[in-house]
């Protein structure tokens, strides 16, 4: 059981009330149908990328290996949040149990931090590919790629688990979360215990998982930019710009939203904005990633066409 316990002087909180849009019934219905469409597109797009990468030999490269990892992460992240928000949108002031709430909070934080590290690894992969193309396959071999991917999951798990499990906190009987789900910023407003140590650990975790990877990504892309201008053939230069542009677009959308939600000053007026932006990075960003990486990628579009043809042939045979 987690270390989030009540003090003996207060009634024990066994469940939380999710306020969401309970006071706006019309908006709840619109939110449900919007999220349903977004979630279905997310499932289809990210699943298609995973199937294409693992089913097409020409995509068995480090770049697409990390891309399939990113798609898998987006599937998990969206699934951990969107269905619950959709279900809650059908009810006024829905509730969630204490343990379920903190399990969801920890799982979402773990996946979000893993994506931060994975995006940094993808930037490093592109830097190696463009700056040292002749040694690329040696540096980014299968063992190294798997090790880097595993490291991103492991470090994110440690960064998430330490603050969640080691610092006991208490609630003063308040259990109404002004959010669609168990978002850390909304829950933090309900605490009445001393949060000094927790804030320090959360700030350390946020620094390790957001500014540090972001600084590494930006540094890698600056070095990539220098390397690209050394490439003589214009066609090869444009291809390099296209590949890095897709990755940089994903980075800007993802980190920009995270930084806005978690690192800006908190006040009561910002709560409604926080709810909208949290939906954006939980639902919309996982949907955009497949589009960003496939619309201008000829190899990926070719692999998706082949996967579609194989699926049609399989259905005909069946």
Secondary structure as GFF3:
##gff-version 3
##sequence-region A 1 318
A	DSSP	beta_strand	15	18	.	.	.	ID=ss1
A	DSSP	alpha_helix	25	55	.	.	.	ID=ss2
A	DSSP	three_ten_helix	57	59	.	.	.	ID=ss3
A	DSSP	alpha_helix	62	88	.	.	.	ID=ss4
A	DSSP	beta_strand	94	97	.	.	.	ID=ss5
A	DSSP	alpha_helix	98	131	.	.	.	ID=ss6
A	DSSP	three_ten_helix	133	135	.	.	.	ID=ss7
A	DSSP	alpha_helix	136	139	.	.	.	ID=ss8
A	DSSP	alpha_helix	142	166	.	.	.	ID=ss9
A	DSSP	beta_strand	176	177	.	.	.	ID=ss10
A	DSSP	alpha_helix	184	188	.	.	.	ID=ss11
A	DSSP	alpha_helix	196	206	.	.	.	ID=ss12
A	DSSP	pi_helix	207	211	.	.	.	ID=ss13
A	DSSP	alpha_helix	212	228	.	.	.	ID=ss14
A	DSSP	alpha_helix	234	262	.	.	.	ID=ss15
A	DSSP	three_ten_helix	268	270	.	.	.	ID=ss16
A	DSSP	alpha_helix	271	279	.	.	.	ID=ss17
A	DSSP	pi_helix	280	284	.	.	.	ID=ss18
A	DSSP	alpha_helix	285	294	.	.	.	ID=ss19
A	DSSP	alpha_helix	298	317	.	.	.	ID=ss20
###
